[in-house]
Amino acid sequence: MNDLPPDLPRLRTLETWLALTLDRVRQQITEAERREQERQRGIDARPPAPEWILEQGLNRDSPPVTVHEGGCHMAGKRWKGVPRDVAVRALTEGVQACGHCRPDTLLGIFD
């Protein structure tokens, strides 16, 4: 069973169409590879997650409300990364520790 046309003109037309389609597919592959490389460069250039996080209150001037371990999924949208000593100071000054990541036990205070 042969599903190709029997005559040369139609075979040449089919060959041309297949060559053009193959070129378009190769262009799409090249574009997809470029996008993937850009995405990977963005991931590689991303700054590391902070080690500790202070979650801020509702307005800009309010004191921090919660201390989280860096990367905690419970941290809200208003946070800033801080060094260990700032996180320890905040906990000792009464800022609440996150109930999920428990930075107070990770920092080794209040034991």
N, C-alpha and C positions, 0 to 999 in steps of 0.2 A: 504494500500500500504506500503510495507516494502522494503526499499532500502539497507538493510544490508544482507550480505551473510547468507545462511541458515545453513552452517556446522560449527562445533566447531573449526577446525584448522584455517579457514579463519577469524572467529570471534576473535580468540586469536591473530592472526597476526595483525588484525586491532586494537585490544586493545593495543598491544605493540607499534604500530606506533603512535597511539593517545597519549599514555603516554610519548613517546620520544618527540613528537611535543609539548606537554604541558610543558615538562621540558625546551625545547628550548625557548618557549614563556616566561616562568617565568624568565629564565636567561636574556632575552632581557629586560623584565620589570625592573628587578633589576639593570641592566646596565643603562637604561634610567633614573631611579630614582637617581642613583649615579651621572650621568652627570648633572641632574637638581639641585641636592644639591650643586655640585661644582659651577655651574653657579650662584646660589643664594648666596653662600659664597663670590664669587667674587664681586657681586653687593653690598653685605653688607660691604665688606672690602674697597670698592672704596672710596677714599677721597672725602669730600664734594666739590662742585664747589666753586671757589673763589667768593667773593662778588663783586669784581671789576677786570677788565681785561685791561691791556695795550697791544695793538697790536703793534708789532715791525715793523720796515721798512724791506726792502729787505735783508740787510745784518746784521750780528750780532752786528756791532758797530753803526748802525744807530739809531737815536732817535725814540721814540714811535710815531706812526702816528694817532692812534685812541684810545679813552677810551670807554670801553663797560661796561655794567652791567654784572656781572658774569652769565654765561650761555646764553649770547646773541648768537643767531644763525648766526649773521652776522660777528662774530669774525673770522678772518682768521686762518691759521695754526700756525703763528708765534706770540704767545701771552704768557703772564705770569700773574699770579694772583697777585694782589697788595692790600694792605690795603686801607681804605677810604682816609686817609690823602695823600697818594701818588697819588691817582686818582684825588683828589681835586687840588693838586699842579700841576699835569700835565695839567689839564684843565685851570687853571689860567695862566700857562706858554704858552698857545696857542695850546696845542694838541687838535685836532679836537674831538668833541663828536660824538658818533655814532648817525646817523639819525634815527635809528630804536628803540633802547632802551633808548635813550636820558638820559644818565647818568648825564648831567649837571642839568637837572630839578630834577632828583631823589636825587642828592646830595644836592640840595637846594642852589646852587650857581648861580650867574648871574640872580637872580630874580629881 
